[in-house]
């Protein structure tokens, strides 16, 4: 769901503008409800509790947990945009709520010469690919909660912060490696701002998509990841 062009909105009547945003808000709200209903929960907190207590499989439940949070975050951003347009507030006064909207702009600018196609902003994820054949799917709600999945050739890997491996020394961050083994999430940092964390990982992946040169150690002798890497669309 790409950001609506500000010039187009400026040409719309207040009634048409409000109707447009009402429709978008409805779509986002219903999408969030559908995500939560899949696990028979009424809130993101309830779903996270199920994930933490292993009542549901870690994946794709954690990605869907993030999706629900991101959908609500996007809905709040849309609401702020609508209010700014109706009150004719300057763009500089619009609060930055959506992590994905900010990341999309930075990705497009910073990696302009390496992207194979424009970054796609779905309702709940950022999806993009590079000239190396690397494709990436990101769900980034905050510095503490995210899931970054990537594919290169036949391999699929993921770094996420699902709170499911407490004995991992980088808990909750962990990497699901090429062979499904759980290893330390050495390619990202705890509580680092979203953009430097994501761009730092992407810079590594453009050189070493399987993170072979990092020599990541097993996260634990007790755990091995067996979940498949999920893929979602808007």
C-alpha positions in Angstrom: 0.0 0.0 0.0 2.0 3.0 -1.3 1.7 6.4 0.3 -1.0 8.5 -1.4 0.5 11.3 -3.5 0.2 14.6 -1.6 -0.6 16.6 -4.7 -3.5 14.3 -5.6 -4.9 14.7 -2.1 -4.6 18.4 -2.3 -6.9 18.5 -5.3 -9.6 16.4 -3.6 -12.6 17.9 -1.7 -12.7 17.4 2.0 -15.6 15.0 1.6 -13.8 12.9 -1.0 -10.6 12.9 1.0 -12.4 11.7 4.1 -14.1 9.0 2.2 -10.8 7.8 0.7 -9.1 7.6 4.1 -12.2 6.0 5.7 -12.0 3.2 3.1 -8.3 2.7 3.7 -8.7 2.7 7.4 -11.5 0.1 7.1 -9.3 -2.2 5.0 -6.5 -2.0 7.4 -8.7 -2.6 10.4 -10.4 -5.6 8.8 -7.0 -7.0 7.7 -5.8 -6.8 11.3 -8.9 -8.6 12.6 -8.4 -11.4 10.1 -4.9 -11.9 11.3 -5.9 -12.1 14.9 -8.9 -14.3 14.2 -6.6 -16.9 12.5 -5.2 -17.7 16.0 -8.5 -17.1 17.8 -7.2 -14.1 19.8 -8.5 -10.6 20.4 -5.2 -8.8 20.6 -1.5 -8.9 19.6 -0.6 -9.4 23.3 -2.6 -12.6 23.4 -1.0 -13.9 20.2 2.5 -13.1 21.6 1.7 -15.0 24.8 0.8 -18.0 22.7 4.0 -17.8 20.8 6.1 -17.4 24.0 4.4 -20.4 25.6 4.7 -22.5 22.4 1.0 -22.9 22.1 1.4 -22.1 18.4 4.3 -22.6 16.0 6.8 -19.8 16.2 6.5 -19.2 12.5 4.5 -18.0 10.8 2.8 -16.9 14.0 5.5 -14.3 14.9 5.3 -12.8 11.4 1.5 -12.5 11.7 1.9 -11.0 15.2 4.1 -8.3 13.6 1.7 -7.9 10.7 -1.2 -7.1 13.1 1.0 -4.5 14.9 2.1 -3.0 11.6 -1.4 -2.8 10.2 -2.5 -0.8 13.3 0.6 1.4 13.1 -0.2 2.1 9.4 -3.8 2.9 10.2 -2.7 5.5 12.8 -0.3 7.0 10.2 -3.2 7.2 7.7 -5.3 8.9 10.3 -2.6 11.5 11.0 -2.3 12.1 7.3 -6.0 12.7 6.9 -6.2 15.1 9.8 -3.2 17.1 8.5 -4.9 17.4 5.1 -8.3 18.4 6.6 -6.7 21.0 8.8 -4.2 22.1 6.1 -1.3 21.5 8.4 2.2 21.6 6.9 3.8 18.3 5.9 6.6 18.9 8.5 4.0 18.6 11.3 2.7 15.2 10.3 4.0 12.7 12.9 6.1 9.8 11.7 4.3 6.8 13.0 4.8 4.1 10.4 8.2 2.5 10.5 7.7 1.0 7.1 6.9 4.3 5.4 10.2 5.8 6.6 12.2 2.7 5.7 10.8 2.5 2.2 12.0 6.1 1.4 15.5 5.3 2.8 15.7 2.0 1.0 14.8 3.6 -2.3 17.3 6.4 -1.9 20.2 4.5 -0.3 20.1 1.5 -2.6 18.9 3.2 -5.7 21.7 1.8 -7.9 21.4 -1.8 -6.5 17.6 -2.4 -6.4 16.3 -4.6 -9.1 12.9 -3.0 -8.9 11.1 -0.4 -6.7 10.5 -1.3 -3.1 7.0 -2.7 -2.6 5.1 -1.5 0.4 2.4 -4.1 1.2 -0.1 -3.6 4.0 2.1 -5.5 6.5 5.5 -5.9 4.8 8.3 -4.3 2.8 9.5 -6.5 -0.2 12.4 -5.7 -2.5 15.2 -7.4 -4.5 18.7 -6.5 -5.5 20.8 -6.9 -8.6 22.6 -9.9 -7.0 19.4 -11.9 -7.0 18.9 -11.4 -3.3 15.2 -10.9 -2.3 14.1 -9.6 1.1 10.9 -9.4 3.0 10.8 -7.2 6.1 8.3 -6.8 8.9 9.7 -4.1 11.2 7.5 -2.7 14.0 10.1 -1.3 16.3 13.8 -1.5 17.2 12.8 -4.4 19.5 10.4 -6.3 17.3 11.1 -7.3 13.7 11.5 -10.2 11.3 13.8 -10.0 8.3 13.6 -12.8 5.8 15.7 -13.2 2.7 16.2 -15.6 -0.2 19.2 -16.2 -2.3 19.3 -18.9 -4.9 17.7 -21.9 -3.2 18.4 -20.7 0.4 16.0 -19.0 2.8 17.2 -17.4 6.0 15.6 -15.2 8.6 16.6 -13.0 11.6 13.8 -12.3 14.0 13.0 -11.4 17.6 10.4 -13.9 18.5 10.7 -14.5 22.3 11.0 -18.3 21.9 14.6 -19.2 22.6 15.5 -17.9 26.0 18.8 -19.8 26.2 20.1 -18.0 23.0 22.8 -15.6 24.1 21.4 -12.9 21.7 17.9 -13.5 23.0 15.4 -12.6 21.6 17.3 -12.1 18.4 18.2 -15.2 16.5 19.1 -16.4 13.0 17.4 -19.3 11.3 20.3 -20.4 9.1 20.5 -21.9 5.6 20.1 -25.4 6.9 17.4 -24.6 9.5 19.8 -24.5 12.4 19.4 -21.8 15.0 22.5 -19.6 15.3 23.4 -16.4 17.1 22.0 -13.2 15.4 25.5 -11.7 15.0 24.5 -9.6 12.0 22.1 -7.3 13.9 22.3 -5.4 17.2 20.0 -5.1 20.2 17.8 -2.0 20.4 19.6 -0.4 17.4 17.5 2.1 15.5 15.6 0.5 12.7 17.4 2.0 9.7 21.0 1.4 10.8 20.1 -2.1 11.9 18.4 -3.0 8.6 20.9 -1.3 6.3 23.8 -2.8 8.2 22.4 -6.3 7.6 21.6 -5.5 3.9 25.1 -4.3 3.3 26.4 -7.6 4.7 24.0 -9.6 2.6 25.0 -7.9 -0.6 28.5 -9.2 0.0 27.7 -12.4 1.8 24.0 -13.5 1.4 24.5 -16.7 3.4 26.5 -14.9 6.1 29.3 -17.5 5.7 32.1 -15.1 6.6 30.6 -14.3 10.0 31.3 -17.7 11.4 28.1 -17.7 13.5 28.1 -20.1 16.4 25.2 -22.3 17.4 22.8 -20.3 19.6 22.2 -23.3 21.8 23.0 -27.0 22.0 19.4 -27.6 23.0 17.5 -25.9 20.1 17.4 -26.4 16.4 15.0 -24.5 14.2 12.7 -26.7 12.1 10.2 -24.1 11.0 9.9 -23.2 7.3 10.3 -19.6 6.2 7.0 -18.0 5.6 6.1 -15.7 2.7 3.2 -13.3 2.8 1.5 -11.0 0.4 -0.7 -8.0 1.0 
